[in-house]
């Protein structure tokens, strides 16, 4: 039922931060200040600088980490801050990555209070371009009134995900521009079948697999409004970059403080966090945002290389995992370069009046 789905997924309209601040300050009295308020909602910079950088308790798998991560999510309201804090408290890159990825989903889908592991499922056998999407959401003969069905195969989905955000072609809008939609389904719904795992050489704690969708019934309101490609897929590429990189920075800050590495490195890692927090507040589709992100990522990658000699001081499992997992930072490097060039091209055309 709709009420069951809403209760389980936590569909809600969040209060604006200004309203939250106003309410809390009113309750605390006219003399209250933001500093007083921060005792209840910790400032992320203070958290990163002053939180004890002890090695977090090891978690056996992704689900166990996710349960542990819930307390961190409740401490911070902004997705970017959840990413930074989640990365700081992760004992490995794989869990830091998930802190960033899940926070990115929270930023992309703010009306879905995702307290379950979720996955944005786009890629199919032909890739992730709009023309490659064959998964379809269509009218379901014989289904309850207002219901539709979802059919297709996605080739890369988070194996532990409980909620799938599936990009599908709306057959009812095939003749219209913008026929792609996002459908929200539970991973254990009838018709959802997990297929073979996708083996990757890094972050093995985060497993992916193919998933088949066969006549999965979805209510009309489970199909989100808007063009899935323009409104979700395109901006998510930038949003994911920002939040995942923030989580990796949070992880490196804890390592740098715990070892410790030279303080100058920690300072620059903190500065990079502040840059990403600023970028996170900007439109993910704007060329200006893409250029600022490109410059910030370039600085971060340079800084990560400068940190490399100090991993020998950290040693142990952390160093071995970093050697294995650091190639994660190079994933989608070609896409980032295309995005950077496209941003400059767009600004040049705009300057020339074309």
Secondary structure, 3 states (H helix, E strand, C coil): CHHHHHHHHCECCCCCHHHHHHHHHHHHCCCCCHHHHCCCCCCHHHHHHHCCCCCCCCCCCHHHHHHHHHHHHHHCCCHHHHHHHHHHCCCCHHHHHHHHHHHHHHHHCCCECCCCCEEEECCECCECCHHHCCCEEEECCCCCCCEEEEEEEEEEEECCCCEEEEEEEEHHHCCCCCCEEEEEEECCCCCEEEEEEECCCCCCCCCEEEEEEEEEEEEHHHEECCCHHHHHHHHHHHHHHHHHHHHHHHHHHHHHHHHCCCHHHHHHHHHHHHHHHHHHCCCCCCHHHHHHHHHHHHHHHHHHHHHHHHHHHHCHHHHHHHHHHHHHHHCCHHHHHHHHHHHHHHHHHHHCCC
